[in-house]
Amino acid sequence: MTSPFRQPRAVWAVAFACVISFMGIGLVDPILPALSTQLHATPSQVTLLFTSYLVVTAVAMLVTGWVSSRIGAKNTLIAGLVLIVVFAGLAGLTDTIGGIVGFRAGWGLGNALFIATSLAVIVGSATGRFAGAIVLYETALGIGIACGPLLGAALGNISWRGPFFGVSVLMAIALVATVLFVPRTPRPAAPAPLSAPLKALRHRGLLTMGVTALLYNWGFFTMLGYVPFPMHLSIYGLGAVFFGWGLLVAVFSVFVAPRLQGRFGTAPTLYVNLALFAVVLGVIAAFTDYPAVLVVCVVVAGAMIGVNNTLTTQAVMLVAPVERPVASAAYGFIRFIGGGLAPFAAGLLAERFNVHVPFWIGAGAVVAAIAVLASGHRLLAAADVELAAGEAAHAGEPDLDAAELEEISEDGTGEPGVRERAEAWPAATRPETA
């Protein structure tokens, strides 16, 4: 069986940039209370750092395919990385919460260009089967989510500006790696229309997965964006908690989710997984005044989030009858809307009622996600059959991708061992070369 970690340099360059990009999600968690204190802002104002970032990411997802089909995937990645470098640096230079929120919005624009394109590039360029490419992508997500809080705590303990400058520098490194190692990809023969992602949502499978993700992300980002406040921990304490959480996200994304999916199927695994996450949010809601309980719940939630991330991303790519960049953009638009609005709504609800209410609502949203997902049960079952059939058809194939076959067709040689592996590959299942 092909290892998902034996990949060309281009894939590793994009995966590294993904790690840094996903660091931005949890990076600000350890410094949220410090920002509230030092910049004299209410918790709901501070949670706007998530809202501006994710809502702009969501809306910008609608134009990523249009941009990518005109300037190419590599140039789209570069444009997104440049925007993140610039706006993360500017966020570190400002002196007001409003300025940070505004620059986080620009950061979100770059994030949208990068995320939607990077998933398509990894899936299209990775060696091995489709499921392995998703595992690699989710590995990058998990590592980034796990390391983000640690970096945020280490730099935030020096100054609240530190995490923003840190991301800017790391993304500049990722930018250089992308320029050097990601090959220039050909543009599609027909540029994607601006309306493509919204039209793609007419397909029931994609819309079902998108709405499920919106509701799930409402619960997820309620926890991620607001739970640091009732924990009453230091910057390092919050960093350690969210590192533990992110570590479980990574482990369950890479090692556990594929096994559960193979044994029980996508839909049954997700039903149980979402139910367990709703229970965790319910415990948080009931015991919000007990920081030790919150710590345990947040860390444990990483397991459910890891499983959910891998299986929903894989399912979206399988059930969507459109090009993968379009599917990624449409799905990202819906799910990030939920993630962006939830933290700000949590702050307002806590101020208007009490700190328990936003978590109860988050738990209810995740329960609703189960009901929506169940409406597409047959589509998910069919996707499982398609995935299993694809894996069986390609079983025993050599670890070789279309780029290497193209190299052989051009000069008849290729890298050492490539030609031998190509000759061992059954002709009926080889990827086509130009």
C-alpha positions as CSV (number, residue, x, y, z in Angstrom):
1,M,0.0,0.0,0.0
2,T,1.3,3.4,-1.0
3,S,2.4,5.6,1.9
4,P,0.7,9.0,1.9
5,F,4.0,10.5,3.1
6,R,6.1,9.6,0.0
7,Q,5.5,12.7,-2.1
8,P,7.1,15.0,-4.6
9,R,8.7,18.2,-3.3
10,A,5.8,20.3,-4.7
11,V,3.4,18.5,-2.4
12,W,5.6,19.0,0.7
13,A,6.0,22.7,-0.1
14,V,2.2,23.1,-0.2
15,A,1.8,20.9,2.9
16,F,4.3,23.0,4.8
17,A,2.5,26.2,3.8
18,C,-0.8,24.5,5.0
19,V,0.7,23.8,8.4
20,I,1.6,27.5,8.8
21,S,-1.8,28.6,7.5
22,F,-3.7,26.4,9.9
23,M,-1.5,27.7,12.7
24,G,-3.4,30.9,12.2
25,I,-6.7,29.3,13.5
26,G,-5.5,28.5,17.0
27,L,-2.7,31.1,17.1
28,V,-4.8,33.8,18.8
29,D,-6.5,31.5,21.3
30,P,-3.9,31.9,24.1
31,I,-3.8,35.7,23.8
32,L,-7.6,36.4,23.6
33,P,-7.9,37.2,27.3
34,A,-4.7,39.2,27.2
35,L,-5.9,41.2,24.2
36,S,-9.2,41.9,26.0
37,T,-7.3,43.2,29.1
38,Q,-4.5,45.1,27.3
39,L,-6.6,46.7,24.6
40,H,-9.6,47.4,26.9
41,A,-12.0,45.3,24.7
42,T,-14.9,43.2,25.7
43,P,-14.8,39.4,25.0
44,S,-17.3,39.8,22.1
45,Q,-15.1,42.5,20.5
46,V,-12.1,40.2,20.8
47,T,-13.9,37.3,19.2
48,L,-14.3,39.5,16.1
49,L,-10.7,38.4,15.4
50,F,-12.3,35.0,14.4
51,T,-15.3,36.5,12.8
52,S,-13.6,38.9,10.4
53,Y,-11.0,36.3,9.5
54,L,-13.5,33.5,8.8
55,V,-16.4,35.4,7.3
56,V,-14.1,37.1,4.8
57,T,-12.5,33.7,4.1
58,A,-16.0,32.3,3.5
59,V,-17.1,35.0,1.1
60,A,-13.7,35.1,-0.7
61,M,-14.0,31.3,-1.3
62,L,-16.6,32.2,-3.9
63,V,-14.0,33.8,-6.1
64,T,-11.0,31.4,-5.6
65,G,-12.0,29.2,-8.5
66,W,-12.5,32.2,-10.8
67,V,-9.1,33.5,-9.9
68,S,-7.3,30.2,-10.1
69,S,-8.7,29.3,-13.5
70,R,-7.3,32.6,-14.9
71,I,-3.9,32.9,-13.3
72,G,-3.2,29.3,-12.5
73,A,-3.0,27.3,-9.2
74,K,0.6,28.3,-8.4
75,N,0.0,32.0,-8.8
76,T,-3.1,31.8,-6.7
77,L,-1.2,30.1,-3.9
78,I,1.5,32.8,-4.1
79,A,-1.1,35.6,-4.1
80,G,-2.8,34.1,-1.0
81,L,0.5,33.7,0.8
82,V,1.6,37.3,0.0
83,L,-1.7,38.7,1.4
84,I,-1.2,36.6,4.6
85,V,2.4,37.8,5.1
86,V,1.3,41.5,4.6
87,F,-1.8,41.5,6.7
88,A,-0.4,39.3,9.6
89,G,2.5,41.8,9.8
90,L,0.1,44.8,9.8
91,A,-2.0,43.2,12.5
92,G,1.1,43.1,14.7
93,L,1.8,46.8,14.0
94,T,-1.6,48.2,14.9
95,D,-2.5,49.5,18.4
96,T,-6.3,49.0,18.4
97,I,-8.6,46.0,18.5
98,G,-10.5,47.5,15.5
99,G,-7.2,47.6,13.5
100,I,-6.4,44.0,14.3
101,V,-9.9,42.9,13.3
102,G,-9.6,44.8,10.0
103,F,-6.2,43.3,9.2
104,R,-7.4,39.9,10.1
105,A,-10.1,40.4,7.4
106,G,-7.3,40.9,4.9
107,W,-5.6,37.9,6.3
108,G,-8.8,35.9,5.7
109,L,-8.8,36.9,2.0
110,G,-5.3,35.5,1.6
111,N,-6.3,32.4,3.5
112,A,-9.3,31.8,1.2
113,L,-7.1,31.9,-1.9
114,F,-4.6,29.6,-0.3
115,I,-6.8,27.0,1.4
116,A,-9.2,26.3,-1.5
117,T,-6.3,26.0,-4.0
118,S,-3.9,24.1,-1.7
119,L,-6.4,21.2,-1.2
120,A,-6.9,20.9,-5.0
121,V,-3.1,21.0,-5.6
122,I,-2.3,18.3,-3.0
123,V,-5.1,16.0,-4.2
124,G,-4.0,16.5,-7.8
125,S,-0.3,16.2,-7.3
126,A,0.1,13.6,-4.5
127,T,1.3,10.1,-5.3
128,G,-0.9,7.2,-4.2
129,R,-4.6,7.1,-3.9
130,F,-7.2,9.9,-3.2
131,A,-7.7,8.9,0.4
132,G,-4.0,9.1,1.1
133,A,-3.9,12.7,-0.3
134,I,-6.7,13.7,2.1
135,V,-4.8,12.1,5.0
136,L,-1.7,14.2,4.0
137,Y,-3.8,17.4,3.9
138,E,-5.4,16.6,7.2
139,T,-2.0,15.8,8.7
140,A,-0.9,19.4,7.8
141,L,-4.1,20.7,9.3
142,G,-3.6,18.8,12.5
143,I,0.0,19.8,12.9
144,G,-0.8,23.4,12.3
145,I,-3.7,23.4,14.7
146,A,-1.6,21.7,17.4
147,C,1.4,24.0,17.0
148,G,-0.5,27.2,16.6
149,P,-1.5,27.6,20.3
150,L,2.1,26.7,21.4
151,L,3.5,29.4,19.1
152,G,0.8,31.8,20.2
153,A,1.6,31.2,23.9
154,A,5.4,31.5,23.4
155,L,5.3,34.7,21.4
156,G,2.3,36.1,23.2
157,N,4.0,35.9,26.5
158,I,6.6,38.3,25.1
159,S,4.0,40.6,23.5
160,W,0.5,40.2,22.1
161,R,2.0,41.4,18.8
162,G,4.4,38.4,18.7
163,P,2.0,35.8,17.3
164,F,1.1,38.0,14.3
165,F,4.7,38.8,13.5
166,G,5.5,35.1,13.9
167,V,2.9,34.0,11.3
168,S,4.1,36.7,8.9
169,V,7.7,35.4,9.0
170,L,6.7,31.7,8.8
171,M,4.4,32.4,5.8
172,A,7.2,34.3,4.1
173,I,9.2,31.1,4.4
174,A,6.3,29.1,3.0
175,L,6.0,31.6,0.1
176,V,9.7,31.1,-0.8
177,A,9.2,27.3,-0.7
178,T,6.1,27.5,-3.0
179,V,7.9,29.7,-5.5
180,L,10.9,27.3,-5.6
181,F,9.3,23.9,-5.5
182,V,5.7,24.0,-6.8
183,P,5.7,23.7,-10.6
184,R,3.7,26.0,-12.7
185,T,0.3,24.3,-13.4
186,P,-1.6,24.8,-16.7
187,R,-4.7,26.8,-16.6
188,P,-8.0,25.1,-17.5
189,A,-9.1,25.3,-21.1
190,A,-12.3,27.1,-20.1
191,P,-12.0,29.6,-17.1
192,A,-14.4,28.9,-14.3
193,P,-17.3,31.4,-14.1
194,L,-17.7,33.5,-11.0
195,S,-21.0,31.8,-10.3
196,A,-19.6,28.2,-10.3
197,P,-19.4,27.7,-6.5
198,L,-23.0,28.9,-5.9
199,K,-24.2,26.8,-8.8
200,A,-22.4,23.8,-7.4
201,L,-24.5,24.0,-4.3
202,R,-27.5,23.0,-6.3
203,H,-26.1,19.4,-6.1
204,R,-27.7,17.8,-3.1
205,G,-24.6,16.0,-1.9
206,L,-22.5,19.1,-1.7
207,L,-25.2,21.2,-0.1
208,T,-25.9,18.5,2.5
209,M,-22.3,18.3,3.5
210,G,-21.9,22.1,3.5
211,V,-24.9,22.7,5.8
212,T,-23.7,19.8,8.0
213,A,-20.3,21.5,8.2
214,L,-21.9,24.9,8.9
215,L,-23.8,23.6,11.9
216,Y,-20.8,21.5,13.2
217,N,-18.5,24.5,12.8
218,W,-21.0,26.6,14.8
219,G,-20.4,24.3,17.8
220,F,-16.6,23.9,17.0
221,F,-15.8,27.6,16.8
222,T,-18.1,28.5,19.8
223,M,-15.7,26.3,21.8
224,L,-12.5,27.5,20.1
225,G,-13.3,31.2,20.2
226,Y,-15.0,31.6,23.5
227,V,-14.0,28.9,25.9
228,P,-10.6,30.6,26.7
229,F,-12.5,33.3,28.7
230,P,-14.2,31.1,31.4
231,M,-11.0,28.9,31.7
232,H,-9.2,31.8,33.5
233,L,-5.8,30.4,32.6
234,S,-2.5,32.1,31.8
235,I,-1.2,32.4,28.3
236,Y,1.0,29.4,28.7
237,G,-1.8,27.4,30.3
238,L,-4.1,28.1,27.4
239,G,-1.3,27.3,25.0
240,A,-0.8,23.9,26.7
241,V,-4.5,23.1,26.7
242,F,-5.0,23.9,23.0
243,F,-1.8,22.1,22.1
244,G,-3.2,18.9,23.7
245,W,-6.4,19.5,21.8
246,G,-4.6,20.0,18.5
247,L,-2.4,16.9,19.1
248,L,-5.6,14.8,19.3
249,V,-6.9,16.5,16.2
250,A,-3.8,15.4,14.3
251,V,-3.6,11.8,15.7
252,F,-7.3,11.1,15.1
253,S,-7.3,12.8,11.6
254,V,-4.4,10.7,10.4
255,F,-4.5,7.4,12.2
256,V,-8.0,6.8,13.6
257,A,-10.4,8.3,11.1
258,P,-9.4,6.1,8.1
259,R,-9.7,3.0,10.2
260,L,-13.1,3.9,11.5
261,Q,-14.3,4.8,8.0
262,G,-13.0,1.5,6.6
263,R,-14.7,-0.6,9.3
264,F,-18.0,1.2,9.9
265,G,-18.5,3.5,6.9
266,T,-18.5,7.3,6.6
267,A,-22.1,8.1,7.7
268,P,-22.3,5.8,10.8
269,T,-18.9,7.0,12.0
270,L,-19.9,10.7,11.6
271,Y,-23.3,10.1,13.3
272,V,-21.6,8.7,16.5
273,N,-18.7,11.2,16.3
274,L,-21.0,14.3,16.0
275,A,-23.2,12.9,18.9
276,L,-20.1,12.6,21.1
277,F,-19.1,16.1,20.2
278,A,-22.5,17.4,21.1
279,V,-22.3,15.7,24.5
280,V,-18.9,17.3,25.1
281,L,-20.4,20.8,24.3
282,G,-23.3,20.0,26.6
283,V,-20.9,19.2,29.5
284,I,-19.0,22.4,28.8
285,A,-22.4,24.3,28.9
286,A,-23.3,22.6,32.2
287,F,-20.0,23.0,33.9
288,T,-18.7,26.3,32.5
289,D,-17.9,27.5,36.0
290,Y,-15.4,24.7,36.5
291,P,-12.1,25.4,34.6
292,A,-10.7,21.9,35.2
293,V,-13.8,20.3,33.5
294,L,-13.4,22.7,30.6
295,V,-9.7,21.7,30.1
296,V,-10.6,18.0,29.9
297,C,-13.5,18.7,27.6
298,V,-11.5,20.8,25.2
299,V,-8.7,18.3,24.9
300,V,-11.1,15.4,24.5
301,A,-13.0,17.3,21.8
302,G,-9.8,17.2,19.6
303,A,-10.5,13.5,19.0
304,M,-14.0,14.1,17.5
305,I,-12.8,17.1,15.5
306,G,-10.0,15.1,14.0
307,V,-12.3,12.3,12.8
308,N,-14.8,14.8,11.5
309,N,-12.3,16.9,9.6
310,T,-10.9,13.9,7.6
311,L,-14.2,12.2,6.9
312,T,-16.1,15.3,5.9
313,T,-13.3,16.6,3.6
314,Q,-13.1,13.2,1.9
315,A,-16.9,12.9,1.6
316,V,-17.2,16.3,0.0
317,M,-14.6,15.5,-2.7
318,L,-16.4,12.3,-3.4
319,V,-20.1,13.4,-3.5
320,A,-19.6,16.6,-5.4
321,P,-20.1,16.1,-9.2
322,V,-18.0,19.2,-10.0
323,E,-14.3,20.0,-10.3
324,R,-12.4,19.7,-7.0
325,P,-11.4,23.4,-6.8
326,V,-15.1,24.4,-7.3
327,A,-16.2,21.8,-4.7
328,S,-13.6,23.0,-2.2
329,A,-14.7,26.7,-2.7
330,A,-18.4,26.0,-2.4
331,Y,-17.9,23.8,0.7
332,G,-15.5,26.3,2.3
333,F,-18.0,29.2,1.7
334,I,-20.7,27.5,3.7
335,R,-18.7,26.0,6.6
336,F,-16.6,29.1,7.3
337,I,-19.8,31.2,7.5
338,G,-20.8,29.1,10.5
339,G,-17.3,29.2,12.0
340,G,-17.0,33.0,11.5
341,L,-20.3,34.0,13.1
342,A,-20.3,31.6,16.0
343,P,-17.5,33.2,18.2
344,F,-19.0,36.7,18.0
345,A,-22.5,35.3,18.6
346,A,-21.1,33.5,21.7
347,G,-19.7,36.7,23.1
348,L,-23.0,38.5,22.6
349,L,-25.1,35.7,24.1
350,A,-22.8,35.4,27.1
351,E,-23.1,39.2,27.7
352,R,-26.8,39.3,27.2
353,F,-27.8,36.1,29.1
354,N,-25.0,34.1,30.7
355,V,-21.9,32.1,29.8
356,H,-23.7,28.8,29.6
357,V,-26.1,29.8,26.8
358,P,-23.6,29.9,23.8
359,F,-22.4,26.4,24.5
360,W,-25.9,25.0,24.8
361,I,-26.7,26.5,21.4
362,G,-23.5,25.1,20.0
363,A,-24.5,21.6,21.3
364,G,-27.9,22.0,19.6
365,A,-26.3,23.0,16.4
366,V,-24.2,19.9,16.3
367,V,-27.3,17.7,17.0
368,A,-29.0,19.5,14.1
369,A,-25.9,18.6,11.9
370,I,-26.6,14.9,12.5
371,A,-30.2,15.3,11.2
372,V,-29.0,17.1,8.1
373,L,-26.3,14.6,7.5
374,A,-28.8,11.7,7.8
375,S,-30.8,13.2,4.9
376,G,-27.8,12.4,2.6
377,H,-27.1,8.9,4.0
378,R,-27.5,7.1,0.6
379,L,-25.1,9.5,-1.1
380,L,-22.5,8.9,1.6
381,A,-23.0,5.1,1.3
382,A,-22.5,5.4,-2.5
383,A,-19.4,7.5,-2.0
384,D,-18.0,4.7,0.3
385,V,-18.6,2.1,-2.4
386,E,-16.9,4.4,-5.0
387,L,-13.9,4.9,-2.7
388,A,-13.5,1.2,-1.9
389,A,-13.8,0.3,-5.6
390,G,-11.2,2.9,-6.5
391,E,-8.8,1.6,-3.9
392,A,-9.3,-2.0,-5.0
393,A,-8.8,-1.2,-8.7
394,H,-5.5,0.5,-7.9
395,A,-4.3,-2.0,-5.3
396,G,-0.7,-3.1,-5.9
397,E,0.1,-0.2,-8.2
398,P,3.6,1.2,-7.9
399,D,4.1,4.5,-6.1
400,L,4.2,6.6,-9.3
401,D,2.3,9.7,-10.4
402,A,1.4,11.2,-13.7
403,A,4.3,13.7,-13.6
404,E,6.8,10.8,-13.5
405,L,5.0,9.1,-16.4
406,E,5.2,12.3,-18.3
407,E,8.9,12.5,-17.7
408,I,9.4,9.0,-19.0
409,S,7.3,9.8,-22.1
410,E,9.5,12.8,-22.8
411,D,13.0,11.4,-22.5
412,G,12.5,7.7,-22.0
413,T,14.4,7.6,-18.8
414,G,13.0,9.3,-15.7
415,E,14.6,9.1,-12.2
416,P,16.3,5.9,-11.2
417,G,13.7,3.1,-10.7
418,V,10.8,5.2,-12.2
419,R,10.8,3.4,-15.6
420,E,10.7,0.0,-13.9
421,R,7.8,1.0,-11.7
422,A,6.0,2.4,-14.8
423,E,6.4,-0.8,-16.7
424,A,4.9,-2.7,-13.7
425,W,1.8,-0.5,-13.7
426,P,-1.2,-2.0,-15.4
427,A,-1.9,0.1,-18.5
428,A,-5.6,0.2,-17.8
429,T,-5.2,2.1,-14.5
430,R,-2.3,4.4,-15.3
431,P,-2.9,8.2,-15.1
432,E,-3.0,9.8,-18.5
433,T,-0.1,11.9,-19.7
434,A,-0.3,14.8,-22.0
